[in-house]
């Protein structure tokens, strides 16, 4: 039986960073059932005094991300008096970076949420992904994509596109439907990284069946017939091979893992393109240099 524990998450910002770190850590303890109590935008001592009343009523570790040293020390002192562990989640990282860089941090809460260029890039990428989901647009605007995902139905194209968009990557996805060839302009694009997504036929049938049940459609069609699904997957793989596109098998793989592999492929593609540009520039500069010397 899982052991239930209270976790008090204290942040001077939205608490998103803290929640993500705690989620990753607590996943390593299968026998623990966490009950999270979030205290965000904590920037004054009186707020700490108030939250400590709840900590006393529901004892449990206090994990915090407070960049104000005075406030952090105050929280730690209050927890020490209450006999409750206080864990500074970001402090070891901040201290190591500060020591390595020889710089002192600005200690300003919420800096990661300031509306900067990266923020607007993510918003733009999200808007692009939504308008280019499931093959909605395959015209000229598709050439603006950083990544184009292809795959048969239920290969996690949409969630992967949205995850990448949240990283500022303009992503379009195109469904591969039996008997229908993707538009010709897709095969003529040079800028995007094309990635083929695939999944085991048995798993696809399971996912599709669950989807149809959820939608109230129980008709057994080619969409659910294992042999037909095997043909779909095989035809998609043949297309990927013919086009020389990298393939990712998403069977039992999380969206985060799929996206991470795509980001690695995209980074490598951009590195190769930069190397090619640098080589071309060097080749162009050499005759000019020889001409000037003569």
N, C-alpha and C positions, 0 to 999 in steps of 0.2 A: 504493500500500500504506500502511495506517495506521501512524503512528509511535507506538510504545508508550512511555509515560512513567509513572514512579512519582509518585504524589501522596500525601503524608503529611498526614493530617487530624488535627489535635490539638485536643481540646476538653476543657474542664473540666466538661462536662455529658455528655449522651447523644450529642452529635455530630449530632443530627438537623438543626439549623439549618445547620451547616457543610456537611453533605452536600447539602442542598437548594441552597445558594448555589453550591457547586462544580459540581453537576449542571447548573444553569442556565448557568453560564459556559462549561463545557467543551463544551456542545452547540453552541456557536458555532464550534468547530474540528472540522470533519468528518474531517480527516486525522489526528486524534489519538485514540489508544486509551488511556484512563487505567487504571492499575492502582492502586486505592485501598488505602491502609493506614490504618485508623482507630485512633486512640489516644484513647479517651474517659476521662472522670473523672480527668483529669490535674490534680493539685492540689498536687504536691510536686516539689521539684527532682530528687529521686532518680528519679522517673518520667521526667523529661526526659532525664536521663543515660542511662537504659535505652533510650528510644526513639531517641536519637541514634545508638546502636550500629547499629540497623536502618537508619537513614537513611544511615549510612556504607556499609553493605553494599548498599543499594538506593537510590542517590542520586536525588533528585528534590525539587521544591519542597515546602516545608512551609507549609501553610495552617492558621491556628489561630484559635480563639475562646477566649481566656483573659482574663477580666475582672480578674484580679489583676495589676496593673502590674508588680510585682516578678518574678512568675513569667514574664510575657510578655517582659520585658527579658532575663531569664536565657535563655529559649529563643532569642531573637533573637541574643544574644551567642554561644551555642553554634553556631547556624547560620552566623553570620559567620565563626567560626573554621574551620568545615568547608567554607566556600565554597559554602553552599547558600542559596538565597533563602528568606526567611521572610516570609510575607504575613499581616498581621493583618486578617482579614476584617471584623470588626465595628468596629475602632478608628476608621476615618474617620467612621462613622455616630455612634458614641458621642461622639466629640470635637465633632462639629457640633451634636448635641443638647445637650451639656453647655454649649457656648458660647452657643447660642440661649436656653436656659432659665436660664442663670446658676446652674446647679446642678451638683454633683459626683455622679457615679453611685455607687451603693452597692457596686459591685465584689463582688457576691455571686454565685458560680456557681450555675446551675440554678434561678434565680428563676422562669423561665417555666414550670417544671414543678411548682411548688407547688400543692397541691390546693386551689384556690380556687373561687369560685362559678362561674367560666367553665368550669372543668374538669368540675364536676358537671353543668353545663348541657349540655356536649358528650356526656357519658355518657348523660344522659336522652334527648337527641336521637337518639343512636345506637340506644338500646333501642327508641325509638318507630319509627324507620325500619325496623328489622328486623321489628317486629311489624305494620307496615303496608306491607310489600313485596308487590308484585304483586297488589294488591287483596285481601290477606288479611283486612283489617278495613275495613268501610265504614260502620259504625254510628256511634254517638254520639261515640266517641273520635276519629273523623276530623275533628271540629270543632276539635280541639286543634292541628291541623297549622298550621304557618306557610306551607308550600308543598305543593301537590298537583300531581304530574306525571302527565300522561296521554300515551299513545302506543301505537302498534301494537308487536308483538313485535320485539325487537332494536333499540330506539331509545335504548338506554343509560339506561333509567329507574332501574334498581337502582344502578349505580355512581354516578350523579349524586346519587341520594338519600343514599347513604352519604357521599359527599364533602361534601354540604351538612350532614349530621348532624355531621360532624367539625368543622364551623364553628358548631355549636350551633343549627342550624336544623332544627326538627322537620319532616320531610318524609315524605309518603306518596306511593305511586305506584300507578296503576291502569291495567291493560292494556286496550286497546281491541280487542276480539275481534269479528270479522265476525258480524253477526246477533245480537249481544248488547249491549243498551243498559246503560250504567252505572246503578247503583242511583239512584233518584230523589233520595235524600237528598244525593247528591253535588251536584246542581244547586241545592240549597237552602242550601248553606253560604255564609257571608258572610266569615268571618275569613280563610281561607287565600287565598294567591295561587295561582291556577290557571295552569299553563303547559302548553301543548301541544307535544310533541316530535314532530318529523317527520324523515324521511330519504328520500333518493332510492330509488325502487323497486329499481333495479339493485343498489345497495349493500346493500339489505335482503336481496335474494335471495342475494347473496354471503355475507353474515354468517349467514343462516339455513342455507345449505348447509354452511358450515364447522361450524356447531353440530351439525347432524344427523350429519355424518360423524364428529365427535368422540364423539357418543353412540351411534354404530353403527347409525343409522337412515337408510337410503338410499332409502326409498320416496318417490317424487316425488308430492307432494300439492299441494293449493291453496296450501299454506304456501310453496311454492317457485315457483309459476307466476307469471311476471312480470305478466301481465294481471290476475290475481287480486290480486297485491300492489299494483298500481297502483290498483285499486278500493279496497283497504283504506286506502291513503294518502289518496285523494281523500275518502273518507267521514270519515276522522279530521279532515281540514282543514275539511270542511263543519261538523262539530261545533264546532271551535274558533271558526270564524267566527260561527256562530249564537250561541254563548255569549259572544263578545267576549273570548276569552282570548288572551293573547299567544302567539306561536308561535316556536319556535326550531328551525332546521334543523340537525341534528347531523351531517349528512353531512361526513365528513373533519374533524370538529371534536373536539378533545379534551374529556374530561370536565371538566377544569379550566376551559376556555374556556366551556363550557355553564354550569357553575356560577357563573362570574363574571358572566355576563349575567343569570342568575336573581337573584343577590344584588343587582345593580343595580336590577332590576325590583322586588324586595321592598323595597329602601330607598326607592324612589320612592313605592311604595304606602303605606308607613308615614308618609312625609312628608305625603302628601295627606290621610291619615286624621288626622294630628296637626293639620294646618291646619284641617280641618273641625271638629274638636273645639274648637279655640281660637275659631273663628268662632262656633260654637254657644254657647260659654260667654260670649262677649262680647255676643251678642244677648240671652242670658238675663239678664246683669248690667245691661244698659241700662235696662229697665223698673224694676228694683229701685232703681237709682240715682235715676231720675226720681221715683219714689214717695217716696224718703227726702227729696229736696229739696223736694217739695211739702208 
